[in-house]
Amino acid sequence: MRIAVDAMGGDLGPRAAVAGAASAVMADPDLDILLFGPAGQLDDEISRLPRPLVAAASSMDVIDAPGVVRQDQRPAQVLRGEQTTSMSGMLACLARGEAQAGVSAGNTGALMALARRALGMVAGMSRPAISTAIPTRREGRCYLLDLGANVEVEAQRLRDFALMGEVMARRIDGQERPRVGLLNVGVEGTKGTFSVQHADELLRQETALEYLGFVEGDAIFSGDVDVVVCDGFVGNAVLKASEGLARMLVRRVQATFEAHWSSRLVGWLARPALARLRGELDPVRYNGASLLGLDGIVIKSHGSADTAGFHYAVARAAREVTHDLPACLAQELGRRGSVG
Amino acid sequence: MRIAVDAMGGDLGPRAAVAGAASAVMADPDLDILLFGPAGQLDDEISRLPRPLVAAASSMDVIDAPGVVRQDQRPAQVLRGEQTTSMSGMLACLARGEAQAGVSAGNTGALMALARRALGMVAGMSRPAISTAIPTRREGRCYLLDLGANVEVEAQRLRDFALMGEVMARRIDGQERPRVGLLNVGVEGTKGTFSVQHADELLRQETALEYLGFVEGDAIFSGDVDVVVCDGFVGNAVLKASEGLARMLVRRVQATFEAHWSSRLVGWLARPALARLRGELDPVRYNGASLLGLDGIVIKSHGSADTAGFHYAVARAAREVTHDLPACLAQELGRRGSVG
């Protein structure tokens, strides 16, 4: 299986992307990686791989792409610009069928627009939705979508988000009957905007769906729902607030132990547990986000993803390839005929 | 100073309200409390106050109000109904000037509607906004508003939220120049809905305001902004998601120590620190929320507030009385003439 990786555009530069892809290869030796970016820079990073990852170098090839899509570029500008960037190179490679999935930590809006043009959509979807799996209580996960810049979303799009998220949870994670909730300001049927009210009506007509009705924000983490649907403005705000809160709480945990522990001995003994905790307390950062509805597999890695973050994004891409997510969506939603 | 407390309507029943009010009196002996609810039930709760709070009973009076506003009642229904509830009794007492502030953990929509009718608005505001102080890094706090059910908010209302939140941070918390941010899906000027774009233009014209422009969700907890403004749908979703995440993380912290600690001795030694941590890890639950823009002071306590939660809500009410928040809003925003 070959995964194309846009190695540029993440906050930590190509080192995190190259090391993360290498780490994913070490965990899954069937993976081949194509790295897109300035060849000299990427070759340098490969030669500097830490010793435990060196063996992965033989499964990684570099494709020279001199340009980089900047974070502050507008999608329309990127669409019009020269297609010599690492992002457009990665997507063109997917479009030619030379890789089965792509990963990028770059500009989300540009990635959505370029991917849509390069790969097209399935099942009558108009634009990609973005979804990520958020860890919940009881070792569960909840897909939250949309997280993209799709603001002011009409009811039909919210319904489509629900259907796509449900297919992903069922086909990729093997959940038998994913429970779907529509995010609202109250669980009572009378609350919320017109589009949320209308989307609720549409979803109640989807008799094959395990639709729970309205849920509130805390349901995302409760473990009681598998797919939570909202517009891209709300989803983006919720996801970023959760990241900020998790970061703050990590500091509080550390400060609590540093400030209050009655003896240094106990603080020292607690160190391994605290180290593990730090890794667990940032639950939203380490999962790639799927661009759903594309006729292809593209994973958006978090902008600030480190080696572990890229590793997970590449592994997520491989998982969606194994289950052929676009074919699942096309088959299940295209056949319905009512989406789009 | 006299605070009127609607003792009914919280998830934990009148016991938490009565004990919380008593706890606030113990901390501030200048407080008098009027408790509204079924007299027999409230007298019972007063007689059952735990020993450290018994002395507060002499500062607490019960006003019989047999009815209770249920959580599932619509505001319009409550407005039309008989005004014999603990909530309407508390508000009528405020309107008559027999108490300087009111506290309720009941139905938020009903509280907003009844309070608006009973007390009226200041400075041309059309409806109350709801705001709460969220703990941030570096021991700071950030006011988030609106948290109410004001969905689909136009730009002028977002501007009003910003102005009211700024007055609260400056006059109540004594911040010299509160920094105000407008929540959006990106900090770039080109993103977001029409109303967010338009509100940004309006806020740029408020030259007296320390307006930072667009901020993303993680800014709420970063300590870099003192007031974050959004519509009530987004604010409600963000607040409730934060509550859910905090609860999940509390469980993870506990599980980490229970599962991994190499010795029971260390786990036992860590117990006091973990207990402190549990209290700190639920930062959004223990602050009362202010109903801003009313010609009166009403604090909404969290529906699931326990004794400590009610204590903080009563203390918050007292603080707003001391600084006469409605007069500050009327003076600063009324004089401007451009609000409403």
Boltz contact constraints between the chains, C-beta under 6 A:
constraints:
  - contact:
      token1: [A, 74]
      token2: [B, 190]
      max_distance: 6.0
  - contact:
      token1: [A, 137]
      token2: [B, 248]
      max_distance: 6.0
  - contact:
      token1: [A, 149]
      token2: [B, 185]
      max_distance: 6.0
  - contact:
      token1: [A, 151]
      token2: [B, 193]
      max_distance: 6.0
  - contact:
      token1: [A, 152]
      token2: [B, 193]
      max_distance: 6.0
  - contact:
      token1: [A, 183]
      token2: [B, 237]
      max_distance: 6.0
  - contact:
      token1: [A, 185]
      token2: [B, 149]
      max_distance: 6.0
  - contact:
      token1: [A, 185]
      token2: [B, 233]
      max_distance: 6.0
  - contact:
      token1: [A, 185]
      token2: [B, 236]
      max_distance: 6.0
  - contact:
      token1: [A, 190]
      token2: [B, 74]
      max_distance: 6.0
  - contact:
      token1: [A, 193]
      token2: [B, 151]
      max_distance: 6.0
  - contact:
      token1: [A, 193]
      token2: [B, 152]
      max_distance: 6.0
  - contact:
      token1: [A, 216]
      token2: [B, 240]
      max_distance: 6.0
  - contact:
      token1: [A, 217]
      token2: [B, 237]
      max_distance: 6.0
  - contact:
      token1: [A, 217]
      token2: [B, 240]
      max_distance: 6.0
  - contact:
      token1: [A, 217]
      token2: [B, 241]
      max_distance: 6.0
  - contact:
      token1: [A, 218]
      token2: [B, 240]
      max_distance: 6.0
  - contact:
      token1: [A, 218]
      token2: [B, 243]
      max_distance: 6.0
  - contact:
      token1: [A, 218]
      token2: [B, 244]
      max_distance: 6.0
  - contact:
      token1: [A, 220]
      token2: [B, 241]
      max_distance: 6.0
  - contact:
      token1: [A, 220]
      token2: [B, 244]
      max_distance: 6.0
  - contact:
      token1: [A, 221]
      token2: [B, 244]
      max_distance: 6.0
  - contact:
      token1: [A, 221]
      token2: [B, 245]
      max_distance: 6.0
  - contact:
      token1: [A, 221]
      token2: [B, 248]
      max_distance: 6.0
  - contact:
      token1: [A, 233]
      token2: [B, 185]
      max_distance: 6.0
  - contact:
      token1: [A, 234]
      token2: [B, 234]
      max_distance: 6.0
  - contact:
      token1: [A, 234]
      token2: [B, 237]
      max_distance: 6.0
  - contact:
      token1: [A, 236]
      token2: [B, 185]
      max_distance: 6.0
  - contact:
      token1: [A, 237]
      token2: [B, 183]
      max_distance: 6.0
  - contact:
      token1: [A, 237]
      token2: [B, 217]
      max_distance: 6.0
  - contact:
      token1: [A, 237]
      token2: [B, 234]
      max_distance: 6.0
  - contact:
      token1: [A, 237]
      token2: [B, 238]
      max_distance: 6.0
  - contact:
      token1: [A, 238]
      token2: [B, 237]
      max_distance: 6.0
  - contact:
      token1: [A, 238]
      token2: [B, 238]
      max_distance: 6.0
  - contact:
      token1: [A, 238]
      token2: [B, 241]
      max_distance: 6.0
  - contact:
      token1: [A, 240]
      token2: [B, 216]
      max_distance: 6.0
  - contact:
      token1: [A, 240]
      token2: [B, 217]
      max_distance: 6.0
  - contact:
      token1: [A, 240]
      token2: [B, 218]
      max_distance: 6.0
  - contact:
      token1: [A, 241]
      token2: [B, 217]
      max_distance: 6.0
  - contact:
      token1: [A, 241]
      token2: [B, 220]
      max_distance: 6.0
  - contact:
      token1: [A, 241]
      token2: [B, 238]
      max_distance: 6.0
  - contact:
      token1: [A, 241]
      token2: [B, 242]
      max_distance: 6.0
  - contact:
      token1: [A, 242]
      token2: [B, 241]
      max_distance: 6.0
  - contact:
      token1: [A, 242]
      token2: [B, 245]
      max_distance: 6.0
  - contact:
      token1: [A, 243]
      token2: [B, 218]
      max_distance: 6.0
  - contact:
      token1: [A, 244]
      token2: [B, 218]
      max_distance: 6.0
  - contact:
      token1: [A, 244]
      token2: [B, 220]
      max_distance: 6.0
  - contact:
      token1: [A, 244]
      token2: [B, 221]
      max_distance: 6.0
  - contact:
      token1: [A, 245]
      token2: [B, 221]
      max_distance: 6.0
  - contact:
      token1: [A, 245]
      token2: [B, 242]
      max_distance: 6.0
  - contact:
      token1: [A, 245]
      token2: [B, 245]
      max_distance: 6.0
  - contact:
      token1: [A, 248]
      token2: [B, 137]
      max_distance: 6.0
  - contact:
      token1: [A, 248]
      token2: [B, 221]
      max_distance: 6.0
  - contact:
      token1: [A, 249]
      token2: [B, 249]
      max_distance: 6.0
  - contact:
      token1: [A, 252]
      token2: [B, 280]
      max_distance: 6.0
  - contact:
      token1: [A, 256]
      token2: [B, 273]
      max_distance: 6.0
  - contact:
      token1: [A, 256]
      token2: [B, 276]
      max_distance: 6.0
  - contact:
      token1: [A, 256]
      token2: [B, 277]
      max_distance: 6.0
  - contact:
      token1: [A, 257]
      token2: [B, 273]
      max_distance: 6.0
  - contact:
      token1: [A, 260]
      token2: [B, 273]
      max_distance: 6.0
  - contact:
      token1: [A, 261]
      token2: [B, 273]
      max_distance: 6.0
  - contact:
      token1: [A, 266]
      token2: [B, 269]
      max_distance: 6.0
  - contact:
      token1: [A, 269]
      token2: [B, 266]
      max_distance: 6.0
  - contact:
      token1: [A, 270]
      token2: [B, 270]
      max_distance: 6.0
  - contact:
      token1: [A, 273]
      token2: [B, 256]
      max_distance: 6.0
  - contact:
      token1: [A, 273]
      token2: [B, 257]
      max_distance: 6.0
  - contact:
      token1: [A, 273]
      token2: [B, 260]
      max_distance: 6.0
  - contact:
      token1: [A, 273]
      token2: [B, 261]
      max_distance: 6.0
  - contact:
      token1: [A, 276]
      token2: [B, 256]
      max_distance: 6.0
  - contact:
      token1: [A, 277]
      token2: [B, 256]
      max_distance: 6.0
  - contact:
      token1: [A, 280]
      token2: [B, 252]
      max_distance: 6.0
